[in-house]
Amino acid sequence: MKKIAYLLFTLTFLITACEGEQGPPGFDGQDGAIFEGQSFERTIDFTSTNNYQETIEIPLDLYLDDSDMVLVYHLKGQVDGFDVWKSLPETVYVNSEEEFQYNYEHNFDFVTIFIESHPTFDFNLLLDDERINQTFRIVILPIEFVNSSDIDINDYESVMEFVE
């Protein structure tokens, strides 16, 4: 009887004494992932006076961690009433011999979107439809989510499923 009482006392002690620090929160949301992707849009003009680039400040109300992934998508138009977005970098063929790219770079505070090509590219070949009133969506995703999921960051619709 003493052994049973001692065993019950020890078991009770172990159960109540085996508490430690609370672990990280569990996962909620779609497919077991918890994160909050963020995005914003800007419409810009590429001109020779701005060297065919535009620097956009990341809004202060958006949280950007050092490890977050910043993606940029270009609005190409609409099909059947739905926006069509293309991920950057995006190559555009002017003719059979010439091409340029919409591309971007970013740091913690800014995203710079620019048109680039080979050094002898004639920027006069660019149409107004390729330079003026170009809309871009900047998307910020936590890298932990991108690394732990099967998300295709080149597929705009797939990415936007996870962005508020």
C-alpha positions, -999 to +999 in steps of 0.1 A: +000+000+000+029+023+008+043+017-027+010+026-043+007+058-023+043+067-030+038+059-067+006+081-068+024+109-049+054+107-073+032+106-104+011+136-091+043+155-084+058+148-118+026+158-136+023+191-118+061+198-117+066+193-154+057+228-164+081+250-182+080+281-202+051+284-226+061+275-261+055+295-292+018+300-303+004+273-324-007+277-360-040+292-371-052+301-405-050+286-439-032+253-443-018+255-408+003+286-414+001+317-394+014+349-409+003+382-422+015+391-456+012+428-465+009+447-498+005+481-513+002+495-548+018+525-566+013+539-601+045+554-615+060+569-647+094+560-661+110+590-678+145+600-688+145+627-661+142+600-634+166+577-653+137+553-660+134+543-623+112+553-594+120+548-557+089+541-535+089+544-497+076+514-479+047+528-458+055+532-421+023+513-411+037+481-427+060+460-406+091+448-425+115+424-408+151+421-420+143+385-431+110+393-449+108+387-486+098+417-508+081+408-541+069+431-569+041+425-594+033+446-625-003+451-635-005+441-672-042+449-677-075+430-674-090+399-688-127+393-683-128+419-656-099+405-636-065+421-631-036+403-647-003+406-627+032+396-638+061+391-613+093+410-617+118+408-632+097+408-664+113+408-698+096+428-726+105+422-763+104+455-782+112+438-816+132+408-827+165+424-817+156+445-786+144+438-752+142+454-718+133+444-682+112+458-655+131+450-624+135+461-588+157+462-557+148+471-521+162+478-488+145+482-454+128+515-463+125+517-501+117+497-532+132+510-564+115+498-596+134+504-629+137+496-665+170+481-675+186+468-707+219+464-724+241+496-724+233+505-760+195+502-757+176+531-772+150+541-746+132+560-773+119+526-785+097+525-753+061+531-759+041+554-736+021+523-727+053+508-714+065+538-694+035+559-682+009+550-655+025+517-647+009+501-616+030+478-593+020+459-562+047+454-536+041+423-514+059+416-482+059+380-470+076+365-438+105+344-450+095+317-425+062+312-443+078+312-478+104+286-467+078+263-450+051+262-477+047+252-513+038+288-524+048+297-559+060+333-555+058+338-593+021+331-592+004+363-581-030+346-573-012+320-551+007+347-532-024+369-527-043+341-510-020+347-480-019+385-480-044+407-461 
